[in-house]
Amino acid sequence: MALLFIQASHIRVVCDACGTASAELCGKREFAITARANAVHKFRAHGWHHDPTDRGRQRAVETAEREGSGRWYCPACARATHL
């Protein structure tokens, strides 16, 4: 059998408030869309706060929540009252 290259989806998030905290997840053997959805769930489970957007249509907001686009805040910054 020849060499088999398996691509892995690495999803990384950086805190929008402090800019220094980051987290990364490797979605081994997952499709990119599945890895992204699982990453959003896992980042939230570990204390990261996701702020998709409050502007736009409801469908666009739901898509942003599902795909993880928007602002992300690390657990330390998420505890701040200004978020």
N, C-alpha and C positions, 0 to 999 in steps of 0.2 A: 504494500500500500504506500502511496506517495504521501508526502507531508500534507497535513491537513491544518489549515489556518482557520482558527475560530476567532471572530471578532467579538470583543466584549464592549458593551456600552458603559462608559464611565460617565457618571453624572456628578457634577461638582456644583456646590452652591457656596457663595461668599456672602457674608453679612453686609447688607446695604447701609447699616448704621455705622459700625466700627470699621468695616473693610478689612479686618485682620483675621477674624474667625472664618473658618471654612470647614466643609464636610464633603466627603466623597463617597460614592457608592458604585460598586462594580456589578453590573447586571450580567453576570456570566450566563451564557446560553439562553438569553432572553431577546425577544425582538425589542427594538429601540423604544417603541411606544409603550410596551409592557414594562420595560425597565424604568422608563420615566414615571409612569403612574405609580409603580412600587416605590420609587425613590421619594416621591412627594409624600406618600403615606409614612415611610420610615423616617424621613426628616422631621415630620410633624410629631411622630411618636417619641422622638428624642429631644423634643423641646424647641425645635425651630418653629418660628412663626412665619406664616405665609400671608402676604397681603397682595392679592391678585390685582385688583383695581376696583374703584367704586364708580367709575364712569363707564358709560357705554351701555349697550343692550344686555339684557339678562343672559342671553345665549353666549355672548362674548365673555362675560364674567365667569360663567360655568366652565367654558373651555379653558380659560386662564387658570381656574382652580384645579382642573383635572390635569393640565399639562405642566403646571408649576411655573408659568410665566408670571412676572410681576416682581415685587420686592420680597426678599427673604431676610429674616433677622435671627441672629444666633440666640441661644437660650438666655445669655446674660443680657443682651440688649432687648430681648422680648419681654423681660421682666420690668423694663422701664415703663413708666406710666404714660409717656407721650406717644406710644404706638397705638 
